[in-house]
Amino acid sequence: MAQRWSISNALRGMFQRETITDETWDDLETALITADFGPDIAEEVVEALRADVDRLVIDDPRELKRMLRERLEERFAAYDPTLTLQERPAVILVVGVNGVGKTTTIGKLARLLASHGQSVVVGAADTFRAAAVEQLATWAQRAGVELVRPEREGQDPASVAFQTVERAKTGDIAMCIVDTAGRLQTKGGLMDELGKIRRVVEKQAPVSEVLLVLDATTGQNGVAQAQAFIEHAGVTGLVITKLDGSAKGGFVLAVQERTGIPIKLIGQGEGIDDLTGFTPHVFVEQLVG
């Protein structure tokens, strides 16, 4: 089977050349664009590096590789990726359009928190899709955490969210993760529904994080799809799913700079343990090689 393209592989040959040439810059810009950084960021990075190379009179491609790492890391690290979960219970609302891996992400996040010794309850408040409730139940079981599910079909999502937080408080459970709808089958507005969930939850506990799940494979289109959540749902952090190696790694920087919202979690596989916190230094090391 042919090896899948990755930016680290593309850069490896480039940085093994004897000297920096015009071809180096063309290849670097092409690699950044192919890795979904977007043409604007690719151009900015290349122009900044060219200026540094000229100013410092550098012709060693290995030195250019080090400079590329530093410049990318600086831009990735401009936003704080720390999850804010000091409250007890720490309430996390998870939002995003259907199909981005939202329910799967909740299962993985529950597992991640539980693996760090936290007690977790998950609320299936996407009551407009019966399949979503069952899917979340499966992931909660895999993660070994408690699930609060609707008491009846079509139950008001806000009431399920309320019951989930109530369960966390009465059971002295540290982490409370609430699934939400990606679309509605009613005439009511989705953002109105999310606002209602938030108001109901905040009668019992503050919301610690609102995490927006984005699919890396949809690239910039995914950001456009999620714009309403960004504008109206009080998003505090982004979760990037389906990030297969470094082929689409640039999307992480592009979406962070476009939205002004930090990347907090990265999903890079199908397994329940394939969700990690976002660490700029580590990510750039994997990206550039």
SULRA-V327041 format. One record per pair of residues at least 24 apart in sequence whose ideal C-beta (glycine too) atoms are under 10 Angstrom apart, sorted by the first residue. I is the first residue (numbers start at 1). J is the second residue. Records with the same first field share a line. If there is no record, write none. Layout:
I=J ; J
This chain:
4=244 ; 245 ; 246 ; 247
5=31 ; 34 ; 35 ; 245 ; 246 ; 247
6=31 ; 34 ; 35 ; 244 ; 245 ; 246 ; 247 ; 248 ; 249 ; 286 ; 287 ; 289
7=31 ; 32 ; 34 ; 35 ; 36 ; 37 ; 245 ; 246 ; 247 ; 248 ; 249 ; 250 ; 286 ; 287 ; 288 ; 289
8=35 ; 245 ; 246 ; 247 ; 249 ; 285 ; 286 ; 287 ; 288 ; 289
9=245 ; 246 ; 247 ; 289
10=34 ; 35 ; 246 ; 247 ; 289
11=35 ; 61 ; 64 ; 65 ; 68 ; 246 ; 287 ; 288 ; 289
12=65 ; 288 ; 289
13=61
14=61 ; 64 ; 65
15=60 ; 61 ; 62 ; 63 ; 64 ; 65 ; 66 ; 68 ; 288 ; 289
16=61 ; 62 ; 65
17=60 ; 61 ; 62 ; 64
18=59 ; 60 ; 61
19=58 ; 59 ; 60 ; 61
20=49 ; 50 ; 53 ; 58 ; 59 ; 60 ; 61 ; 63 ; 64
21=59 ; 61
24=49 ; 50 ; 53 ; 59 ; 61 ; 64
25=49 ; 50 ; 53 ; 64
28=61 ; 64 ; 65 ; 68
31=250 ; 288
32=68 ; 72 ; 249 ; 250 ; 253
33=250
34=247 ; 248 ; 250
35=246 ; 247 ; 248 ; 249 ; 250 ; 251 ; 252 ; 253 ; 254 ; 287
36=216 ; 217 ; 219 ; 220 ; 247 ; 248 ; 249 ; 250 ; 251 ; 252 ; 253 ; 254 ; 255
37=72 ; 75 ; 248 ; 249 ; 250 ; 251 ; 252 ; 253 ; 254 ; 257
38=219 ; 220 ; 250 ; 251 ; 253 ; 254 ; 255 ; 257 ; 258
40=254 ; 257 ; 258
41=72 ; 75 ; 250 ; 253 ; 254 ; 257 ; 258
42=250 ; 254
44=71 ; 75 ; 257
45=71 ; 72 ; 75 ; 250 ; 253
48=75
65=288 ; 289
66=288
68=284 ; 287 ; 288
69=281 ; 284 ; 285 ; 287 ; 288 ; 289
70=284
71=284
72=249 ; 250 ; 253 ; 280 ; 283 ; 284 ; 287 ; 288
73=280 ; 281 ; 282 ; 283 ; 284 ; 285 ; 287 ; 288
74=280 ; 284
75=253 ; 256 ; 257 ; 280 ; 284
76=252 ; 253 ; 256 ; 257 ; 262 ; 263 ; 278 ; 279 ; 280 ; 281 ; 283 ; 284 ; 287
77=262 ; 279 ; 280 ; 281 ; 283 ; 284
78=253 ; 256 ; 257 ; 260 ; 262 ; 280
79=237 ; 238 ; 253 ; 256 ; 257 ; 259 ; 260 ; 261 ; 262 ; 263 ; 264 ; 278 ; 280
80=237 ; 262 ; 264
81=237 ; 238 ; 256 ; 262 ; 263 ; 264 ; 265 ; 266 ; 277 ; 278 ; 279 ; 280 ; 283
82=237 ; 262 ; 264 ; 277 ; 278
83=109 ; 112 ; 113 ; 208 ; 209 ; 211 ; 236 ; 237 ; 262 ; 264 ; 265 ; 277 ; 278
84=208 ; 209 ; 236 ; 237 ; 264
85=113 ; 118 ; 174 ; 175 ; 208 ; 209
86=208
87=174 ; 175 ; 176 ; 205 ; 206 ; 207 ; 208 ; 209
88=168 ; 169 ; 172 ; 173 ; 174 ; 175 ; 176 ; 205 ; 208
89=119 ; 120 ; 121 ; 164 ; 165 ; 166 ; 167 ; 168 ; 169 ; 171 ; 172 ; 173 ; 174 ; 175 ; 176 ; 177 ; 204 ; 205 ; 206 ; 208
90=118 ; 120 ; 168 ; 173 ; 174 ; 175 ; 176 ; 177 ; 205 ; 206 ; 207 ; 208 ; 209
91=123 ; 161 ; 164 ; 165 ; 168 ; 175 ; 176 ; 177 ; 178 ; 198 ; 201 ; 202 ; 204 ; 205 ; 206 ; 207 ; 208 ; 209 ; 210
92=120 ; 122 ; 175 ; 176 ; 177 ; 178 ; 207 ; 208 ; 209 ; 210 ; 211 ; 236 ; 237
93=123 ; 125 ; 161 ; 176 ; 177 ; 178 ; 179 ; 180 ; 194 ; 197 ; 198 ; 201 ; 207 ; 208 ; 209 ; 210 ; 211 ; 212 ; 233 ; 234 ; 235 ; 236
94=122 ; 123 ; 125 ; 126 ; 177 ; 178 ; 179 ; 180 ; 209 ; 210 ; 211 ; 212 ; 213 ; 239
95=178 ; 179 ; 180 ; 181 ; 182 ; 190 ; 191 ; 194 ; 197 ; 210 ; 211 ; 212 ; 213 ; 226 ; 228 ; 229 ; 230 ; 232 ; 233 ; 234 ; 235 ; 239
96=180 ; 181 ; 182 ; 211 ; 212 ; 213 ; 214 ; 215 ; 222 ; 225 ; 226 ; 229 ; 233 ; 235 ; 238 ; 239 ; 241
97=181 ; 182 ; 183 ; 190 ; 212 ; 213 ; 214 ; 215 ; 218 ; 222 ; 225 ; 226 ; 228 ; 229
98=126 ; 128 ; 129 ; 132 ; 181 ; 182 ; 183
99=182 ; 183 ; 213 ; 215 ; 218 ; 225
100=182 ; 212 ; 213 ; 214 ; 215 ; 216 ; 217 ; 218 ; 222 ; 225 ; 226 ; 239 ; 240 ; 241 ; 242
101=213 ; 214 ; 215 ; 216 ; 217 ; 239 ; 240 ; 241 ; 242 ; 267 ; 270 ; 275
102=126 ; 132 ; 135 ; 136 ; 179 ; 180 ; 181 ; 182 ; 211 ; 212 ; 213 ; 214 ; 215 ; 239 ; 241
103=129 ; 131 ; 132 ; 133 ; 134 ; 135 ; 136 ; 137 ; 138 ; 139 ; 179 ; 182 ; 213
104=135 ; 136 ; 138 ; 139 ; 213 ; 241 ; 242 ; 267 ; 270 ; 272 ; 274 ; 275
105=139 ; 177 ; 179 ; 211 ; 213 ; 239 ; 240 ; 241 ; 265 ; 267 ; 275
106=135 ; 136 ; 139 ; 140 ; 143 ; 145 ; 177 ; 178 ; 179 ; 180 ; 211 ; 213 ; 239 ; 275
107=135 ; 136 ; 137 ; 138 ; 139 ; 140 ; 141 ; 142 ; 143 ; 145 ; 177 ; 179 ; 272 ; 275
108=139 ; 142 ; 143 ; 239 ; 241 ; 265 ; 267 ; 269 ; 270 ; 271 ; 272 ; 273 ; 274 ; 275 ; 276
109=139 ; 143 ; 145 ; 175 ; 177 ; 211 ; 213 ; 239 ; 265 ; 267 ; 275
110=136 ; 139 ; 140 ; 142 ; 143 ; 144 ; 145 ; 146 ; 147 ; 175 ; 177 ; 272 ; 275
111=139 ; 140 ; 142 ; 143 ; 144 ; 145 ; 271 ; 272 ; 273 ; 274 ; 275
112=143 ; 175 ; 265 ; 272 ; 273 ; 274 ; 275 ; 276 ; 277
113=143 ; 145 ; 174 ; 175 ; 177
114=143 ; 144 ; 145 ; 174 ; 175
115=143 ; 144 ; 272 ; 273
116=175
117=174
118=145 ; 173 ; 174 ; 175
119=145 ; 146 ; 168 ; 171 ; 172 ; 173 ; 174 ; 175 ; 176
120=144 ; 145 ; 146 ; 147 ; 168 ; 173 ; 174 ; 175 ; 176 ; 177
121=145 ; 146 ; 147 ; 148 ; 163 ; 164 ; 165 ; 166 ; 167 ; 168 ; 169 ; 171 ; 173 ; 174 ; 175 ; 176 ; 177 ; 178
122=146 ; 147 ; 148 ; 149 ; 164 ; 175 ; 176 ; 177 ; 178 ; 179
123=147 ; 148 ; 149 ; 150 ; 157 ; 160 ; 161 ; 162 ; 163 ; 164 ; 165 ; 166 ; 167 ; 168 ; 176 ; 177 ; 178 ; 179 ; 180 ; 197 ; 201
124=148 ; 149 ; 150 ; 155 ; 157 ; 160 ; 161 ; 164 ; 178 ; 179
125=149 ; 150 ; 155 ; 156 ; 157 ; 158 ; 159 ; 160 ; 161 ; 162 ; 163 ; 164 ; 178 ; 179 ; 180 ; 181 ; 193 ; 194 ; 197 ; 200 ; 201
126=150 ; 157 ; 160 ; 178 ; 179 ; 180 ; 181 ; 182 ; 183
127=152 ; 153 ; 154 ; 155 ; 156 ; 157 ; 158 ; 159 ; 160 ; 161 ; 179 ; 180 ; 181
128=154 ; 157 ; 180 ; 181 ; 182 ; 183 ; 184 ; 185 ; 186 ; 190 ; 193
129=179 ; 181 ; 182 ; 183 ; 185
130=154
132=179 ; 180 ; 181 ; 182
133=160 ; 179
135=179
136=177 ; 179
139=179 ; 272
140=177
142=271 ; 272
143=177 ; 272 ; 273
144=272
145=173 ; 175 ; 177
146=171 ; 173 ; 176
147=179
148=176 ; 178
154=185 ; 186
156=193 ; 196 ; 197 ; 200
157=181 ; 184 ; 193 ; 194 ; 196 ; 197 ; 200
158=193 ; 194 ; 195 ; 196 ; 197 ; 198 ; 199 ; 200 ; 201
159=196 ; 197 ; 200
160=197 ; 200
161=194 ; 196 ; 197 ; 198 ; 200 ; 201 ; 204
162=197 ; 200 ; 201 ; 203 ; 204
163=200
164=201 ; 204
165=200 ; 201 ; 202 ; 203 ; 204 ; 205 ; 207
166=201 ; 204 ; 205
168=204 ; 205
169=204 ; 205
175=208
176=201 ; 204 ; 205 ; 207 ; 208
177=209 ; 211
178=207 ; 210
180=210 ; 229 ; 233
182=213 ; 225 ; 226 ; 229
189=228 ; 232
190=228 ; 229 ; 232 ; 233
191=228 ; 229 ; 231 ; 232 ; 233
192=232
194=228 ; 229 ; 232 ; 233 ; 234
195=232 ; 233 ; 234
197=233
198=233 ; 234
207=234 ; 236
208=236
209=234 ; 235 ; 236 ; 237 ; 264
210=234 ; 235 ; 236 ; 237 ; 261
211=235 ; 236 ; 237 ; 238 ; 239 ; 261 ; 264 ; 265
212=236 ; 237 ; 238 ; 239 ; 240 ; 255 ; 259 ; 261 ; 264
213=238 ; 239 ; 240 ; 241 ; 265 ; 267
214=238 ; 239 ; 240 ; 241 ; 242 ; 243 ; 251 ; 252 ; 255 ; 259 ; 263
215=240 ; 241 ; 242 ; 243 ; 248 ; 251 ; 267
216=240 ; 241 ; 242 ; 243 ; 244 ; 247 ; 248 ; 249 ; 250 ; 251 ; 252 ; 255 ; 266 ; 267 ; 268
217=241 ; 242 ; 243 ; 244 ; 247 ; 248 ; 251
218=242 ; 248 ; 251
219=248 ; 250 ; 251 ; 254 ; 255
220=251 ; 254 ; 255 ; 258
222=251 ; 255
223=251 ; 254 ; 255 ; 258 ; 259
224=258
226=255 ; 259
227=258 ; 259
230=258 ; 259 ; 260 ; 261
235=259 ; 261
236=261 ; 262 ; 264
237=261 ; 262 ; 263 ; 264 ; 265 ; 278
238=262 ; 263 ; 264 ; 265 ; 266 ; 278
239=263 ; 264 ; 265 ; 266 ; 267 ; 275 ; 278
240=264 ; 265 ; 266 ; 267 ; 268 ; 278
241=265 ; 266 ; 267 ; 268 ; 269 ; 274 ; 275
242=267 ; 268 ; 269 ; 270
243=267 ; 268 ; 269 ; 274 ; 283
244=268 ; 269
245=286 ; 287
246=283 ; 286 ; 287 ; 288 ; 289
249=283 ; 284 ; 286 ; 287 ; 288
250=287
252=278 ; 280 ; 283 ; 284 ; 287
253=280 ; 283 ; 284 ; 287
256=280
